[in-house]
């Protein structure tokens, strides 16, 4: 079953809870995942890279253990990570251990720790609150008993990995998110980010467009598995598809 969730609240350590981004995290049927976290009102210093963070990965990026009916423990280790790509200082490396618990309201809390100063230094607690969305809708409608069957929603994953670029594009329902890294470019010029939404007439509206190589993202996101889709100078392989 596909999933897409909108983050409602973010808290780090003892700081006040807040939300400065329009974060969407999506997961394909087979478990490919991506999370894009653009800042809603970036400051002047943030405008060069107006994102809190962006990451993605294959199914192996998340190891899930069911604790009870409402709780999962998930260990994340992302194959695509903008902080790592930028060689950013004071950012977590390696596995991030988290616990997810569904509330009666349908919202889902995430709690965990990161070690931005190294495993031998003090951990930093974080808390995030997520609103699961109906992936088949083009607006932010909370997933509930009246939602369409998410098991039959579109689930397509495109991948590219050559000498120069490495990228992943994930479509769940009407929503597409993508990340593309230029392998040997560890500045903002090596980061490219896409978010798009399918309109009622079947066309796609770009909601996020970032990076000098954005034109190498594909223009179409639905194709049979094992086929390829052109994106600028790149050929993207379809590694998952139910269309």
C-alpha positions as CSV (number, residue, x, y, z in Angstrom):
1,X,0.0,0.0,0.0
2,X,1.3,3.5,-0.9
3,X,1.5,6.2,1.8
4,X,2.1,9.9,1.9
5,X,2.1,12.0,5.0
6,X,2.4,15.7,5.8
7,X,4.4,16.8,8.8
8,X,2.4,18.9,11.2
9,X,4.9,19.6,14.0
10,X,8.6,19.3,14.6
11,X,10.5,19.7,17.9
12,X,14.2,19.2,18.6
13,X,15.5,18.8,22.1
14,X,14.0,21.4,24.5
15,X,13.1,23.9,21.7
16,X,9.5,24.9,21.2
17,X,7.5,22.8,18.8
18,X,7.1,24.4,15.4
19,X,6.7,23.8,11.7
20,X,8.6,25.9,9.2
21,X,8.4,23.6,6.2
22,X,5.8,21.9,3.9
23,X,7.2,18.5,4.4
24,X,5.8,15.5,2.5
25,X,7.1,12.0,3.0
26,X,6.0,9.3,0.6
27,X,6.5,5.5,0.3
28,X,5.8,3.2,-2.6
29,X,4.1,-0.2,-2.5
30,X,7.5,-1.9,-2.3
31,X,8.9,0.4,0.3
32,X,10.9,3.0,-1.7
33,X,10.8,6.2,0.3
34,X,11.4,9.9,-0.1
35,X,11.0,13.0,2.2
36,X,11.3,16.6,0.9
37,X,11.3,19.4,3.5
38,X,11.1,22.8,1.8
39,X,11.0,25.9,4.0
40,X,7.8,27.9,3.7
41,X,9.5,31.3,4.4
42,X,13.3,30.9,4.0
43,X,15.5,33.6,5.4
44,X,18.0,35.4,3.1
45,X,20.7,33.0,4.3
46,X,18.5,30.0,3.5
47,X,17.4,31.0,0.0
48,X,20.4,29.4,-1.7
49,X,19.1,26.0,-0.4
50,X,15.6,26.6,0.9
51,X,15.2,23.2,2.5
52,X,15.5,21.9,6.0
53,X,16.5,18.5,4.6
54,X,15.8,16.0,1.8
55,X,16.4,12.3,1.7
56,X,15.3,9.1,-0.1
57,X,16.2,5.5,-0.4
58,X,15.2,1.9,-1.5
59,X,13.2,-0.4,0.7
60,X,16.4,-1.4,2.6
61,X,16.6,2.2,3.9
62,X,13.9,1.4,6.5
63,X,13.8,-1.7,8.8
64,X,10.4,-2.0,10.5
65,X,9.6,-3.9,13.6
66,X,6.0,-4.2,14.8
67,X,5.8,-3.4,18.5
68,X,2.0,-3.6,19.0
69,X,-1.2,-2.7,17.0
70,X,-0.4,1.0,17.2
71,X,3.4,1.2,17.4
72,X,6.3,0.4,15.0
73,X,10.0,0.8,15.6
74,X,11.7,1.9,12.3
75,X,15.5,2.1,11.8
76,X,16.4,4.4,8.9
77,X,19.6,4.7,6.9
78,X,19.2,6.8,3.8
79,X,21.0,6.1,0.5
80,X,20.3,9.7,-0.6
81,X,20.8,12.4,2.0
82,X,21.4,16.1,1.2
83,X,23.4,16.6,4.4
84,X,25.8,13.8,3.5
85,X,26.0,14.9,-0.2
86,X,27.0,18.4,1.0
87,X,29.5,17.0,3.6
88,X,27.7,19.2,6.1
89,X,29.2,19.4,9.5
90,X,27.4,18.5,12.7
91,X,24.8,16.2,11.0
92,X,23.9,12.7,11.9
93,X,25.5,9.8,10.0
94,X,24.3,6.2,10.0
95,X,21.2,4.6,11.4
96,X,18.5,6.7,12.9
97,X,16.3,4.7,15.4
98,X,12.7,5.9,15.6
99,X,9.4,4.9,17.2
100,X,6.1,5.6,15.5
101,X,2.7,5.5,17.3
102,X,-0.7,6.1,15.9
103,X,-3.0,8.4,17.8
104,X,-6.8,8.0,18.2
105,X,-7.2,11.1,16.0
106,X,-5.4,9.3,13.1
107,X,-2.2,11.5,13.5
108,X,1.1,9.6,13.9
109,X,3.8,10.6,16.3
110,X,7.5,9.9,15.6
111,X,10.2,10.0,18.3
112,X,13.9,9.3,18.1
113,X,17.4,10.5,18.6
114,X,20.1,11.8,16.4
115,X,23.8,12.3,17.0
116,X,24.9,15.4,15.1
117,X,28.2,15.7,16.9
118,X,29.1,12.0,16.6
119,X,28.1,8.7,18.4
120,X,30.5,9.4,21.3
121,X,28.7,12.7,22.0
122,X,25.4,13.6,23.5
123,X,22.2,12.5,21.7
124,X,19.6,15.0,20.6
125,X,15.9,14.0,21.0
126,X,13.4,14.9,18.3
127,X,9.6,14.7,17.9
128,X,7.6,14.9,14.7
129,X,3.8,14.7,14.2
130,X,2.5,13.4,10.9
131,X,-0.9,13.6,9.1
132,X,-1.4,10.6,6.8
133,X,-2.9,11.8,3.5
134,X,-5.1,10.2,0.8
135,X,-2.6,9.8,-2.0
136,X,-5.4,9.7,-4.6
137,X,-6.5,13.3,-3.8
138,X,-4.9,16.5,-5.1
139,X,-5.5,18.4,-1.9
140,X,-4.4,17.6,1.7
141,X,-7.2,15.2,2.8
142,X,-6.5,13.1,5.9
143,X,-6.6,9.4,5.3
144,X,-9.5,7.8,7.0
145,X,-12.3,5.2,6.5
146,X,-13.8,7.2,3.6
147,X,-10.6,7.4,1.6
148,X,-10.2,5.4,-1.6
149,X,-8.3,2.1,-1.4
150,X,-4.6,3.1,-1.1
151,X,-3.6,-0.5,-2.1
152,X,-4.8,0.2,-5.7
153,X,-3.3,3.7,-6.0
154,X,-0.6,4.4,-8.5
155,X,2.9,3.3,-7.3
156,X,5.8,4.0,-9.7
157,X,9.5,4.3,-9.0
158,X,12.2,5.6,-11.4
159,X,15.9,5.3,-10.8
160,X,19.1,6.5,-12.4
161,X,22.7,5.6,-11.5
162,X,25.5,6.3,-13.9
163,X,29.0,7.8,-13.8
164,X,27.7,11.3,-13.2
165,X,24.3,11.2,-11.6
166,X,22.3,9.2,-9.0
167,X,18.6,9.8,-8.5
168,X,15.2,8.4,-7.4
169,X,11.7,9.6,-8.4
170,X,8.7,8.1,-6.5
171,X,5.1,8.6,-7.5
172,X,2.3,7.6,-5.1
173,X,-1.3,8.3,-6.3
174,X,-1.3,11.9,-7.7
175,X,2.0,12.9,-6.0
176,X,5.5,12.7,-7.4
177,X,8.7,13.5,-5.5
178,X,12.3,13.2,-6.8
179,X,15.9,13.7,-5.8
180,X,18.9,13.8,-8.1
181,X,22.5,14.1,-7.0
182,X,25.5,15.0,-9.2
183,X,28.0,12.5,-7.8
184,X,31.2,14.5,-7.6
185,X,29.6,17.9,-6.9
186,X,29.3,18.4,-3.1
187,X,27.8,21.9,-3.2
188,X,24.3,23.1,-3.7
189,X,25.0,22.8,-7.4
190,X,24.9,19.0,-7.0
191,X,21.4,18.9,-5.6
192,X,18.2,18.7,-7.6
193,X,14.7,18.3,-6.2
194,X,11.3,17.8,-7.7
195,X,7.7,17.8,-6.4
196,X,4.8,17.5,-8.8
197,X,1.0,17.0,-8.6
198,X,-1.3,15.4,-11.1
199,X,-4.2,17.7,-12.1
200,X,-7.7,16.6,-12.8
201,X,-7.0,16.7,-16.6
202,X,-4.1,14.3,-16.2
203,X,-1.4,17.0,-16.6
204,X,1.3,17.5,-14.0
205,X,1.9,20.7,-12.1
206,X,5.4,21.3,-10.8
207,X,5.2,22.4,-7.1
208,X,9.0,22.3,-6.3
209,X,11.8,22.9,-8.8
210,X,15.3,23.2,-7.5
211,X,18.8,22.6,-8.9
212,X,20.9,23.4,-12.1
213,X,20.2,19.9,-13.5
214,X,16.5,19.9,-12.8
215,X,15.9,19.4,-16.6
216,X,17.2,15.9,-16.2
217,X,14.2,14.8,-14.3
218,X,11.6,12.9,-16.4
219,X,8.5,14.6,-17.7
220,X,6.3,11.6,-17.3
221,X,6.1,9.3,-14.3
222,X,3.9,6.3,-15.3
223,X,5.5,3.5,-17.3
224,X,5.7,-0.3,-17.1
225,X,8.4,-1.9,-14.9
226,X,11.8,-2.5,-16.5
227,X,11.1,0.1,-19.2
228,X,12.9,3.4,-19.3
229,X,11.8,7.1,-19.3
230,X,13.8,9.9,-20.8
231,X,14.7,12.9,-18.6
232,X,16.9,15.5,-20.4
233,X,20.3,13.7,-21.0
234,X,19.3,10.8,-18.7
235,X,17.5,7.6,-19.1
236,X,15.5,6.6,-15.9
237,X,14.8,3.0,-15.3
238,X,11.4,2.0,-14.0
239,X,12.2,-0.2,-11.0
240,X,8.6,-0.5,-9.7
241,X,5.3,0.0,-11.4
242,X,1.6,-1.1,-11.0
243,X,0.4,0.8,-14.1
